[in-house]
Amino acid sequence: MARSSKRLTGLTAEEMDLALSEHWGRDVDRWREVNVYHSTINMVSRGVSRVFVGLPTCRDQEYLQPITKFGSRFLLYAAGINFIPKILRPVIGPWIIKSDTKHFSDVAKVLLPIINRRMNDMTANTEANTAAAEEEKDILQYLIEDAFQTWDPKDLKAITICEQFVAFISSGTQSSRVAITSALFDLASSPSATEIFHILRAEAESVLESEGNIWTPGVVSKLVKHDSALRETLRMRDGRGPMKEVMAPEGITTPDGLYLPQGAKIGVYSPPVHYDADIYPDPTTYKPWRYLPDGGQSDHTHEPAVVTAKSGASATKPTREYMAFGYGKHSCPGRFFAMTSLKLLLAIIVLHYDIEPLPSRPKNLYLGTMIGPPIEATLRIKRRKEKAIPT
C-alpha cells in the first residue's frame, strides 16, 4: 500500500476538488452562504471513497448517500447508551441504531456485488485476476486480498469484508468532517483571518509548484503551516481523550493503589492537558502557527513536516501534551491518512475560495465530555478568479 501512496494522494485530491466545486459552486462574481458541516461531509466522503472503492462507485449516489449518513450519530449513540441499564441494552440498542442499520443495508446493496465479483476473480486464479495490479488497487481490494491470505472462513465472507469497509471509512469520514468544520471556523474567526488565509494559500501554491503542480505525499509533508493550524484546532476541540478498557482477567492496580477490575474503562480527560498554560501559553486563544519553531515568522513553505515533528509539531505525533489521536502504541492507526485528507482539503479550499472573516466564532456543541462543531453555522465564500491548480 505504501508503494501506492503517491497515486492515492492524487486521487483523493482530485475527488475532493471536484466535490468542493460541486457543493460550493464556481461563481467568481457572487458571495454565497454555505453550511460547512453539512457540505464538507460530501467532500471528505468523496475523497476517501475514491481510494477506498474507486470510480464510478465513489460518485454513485446509491452508495454515497448512505455512506455519508452512516455513523453520523455515533457520538449521540455512545452517550445515550450509557444512560440505559445494561439489562435493557440488548432490547433498546437495536432500536437506537435503527437508522444506521438501514444505511448499512443500503451501502451493502451496492458493495456486495462488487466484492463478490472481485472475490470470484481472485478464486479464478488466473494470472490476470489473481491480484489487481498494484497501481490499480483500492482499499477494498486490499481488504479482499487480506481475507484470502488468512483463509479464515469468516473473513472470506463478502458481508464481513463489507462490514470492515464500512467501519473503516465511516470512522474516518465523520471525524474528519468534525475537524475540518472546526478548523474553518477557527480560522475564519481569528482576528487576522484574511492574513492567515493568505499565508496558507501562499504555502499551498509554493509547495505545489515545487512538485510540478501535482498533489503528492511530498506536497502534503511540506504543508507545515496547514499542519500547525489543524493541530491547534485538534488541541482545542478534543474532548474526552484516550479511553481504554481493562482486559486483564485479574484486573490491574494503578501506581497509587487504585484497583480496576476487568471491563472497567479508564481514560485521560484531555482538556486539562490541552489547556494547561504551562504547556500552551494563552491556551484559550486559537494560534494557528503555535507549533512552528518561530511562531510562523519565517518562510517554512519548503520545510518537510519531519523537521517540525522533532519539536513535537506534527499533528500526527501523539505526546503526553497532545492526545487528539490517543497516546502510546494504541494511538489511532488512521491518523496519517486522516491528516493527509484534512491538509489536502484545507489547501484545496484556500486555493480556490475566498472566505469572509467572522466577527466571532459560533459556539460548539457539548454532550457530556464530547465536543461537537457548530453544525448549523455558515460561512460566506466566493470562488477565486485565479487559474485552478491542477490536481
HUJO-V160125 format. One record per pair of residues at least 24 apart in sequence whose C-alpha atoms are under 6 Angstrom apart, sorted by the first residue. I is the first residue (numbers start at 1). GAP is how many residues later the second one is. Records with the same first field share a line. If there is no record, write none. Layout:
I->GAP + GAP
//
This chain:
6->210 + 211
8->43
9->207
10->205
12->35
14->377
15->32
16->27 + 31
19->24
26->357
27->356
28->355 + 356 + 357
31->350 + 351
32->348 + 349
33->346 + 347
34->344 + 345
35->343
36->145 + 342
37->144 + 338
41->136
44->129
45->128
51->87
52->86 + 87 + 88
53->85 + 87
63->44
66->37
70->30 + 33
71->99
182->191
183->50
188->169 + 170
189->168 + 169 + 171 + 172
193->164
201->149 + 150
203->98
204->143
214->177
215->176
221->83 + 84
222->80 + 81 + 82 + 83
224->81
228->60 + 61 + 63
229->59
231->84
234->90
235->39
238->86
239->130 + 131 + 132
240->29 + 30 + 129 + 130
241->27 + 28 + 29
242->25 + 26 + 84
243->24
352->31 + 32
353->29 + 30 + 31
354->27 + 28
355->26
356->24
//
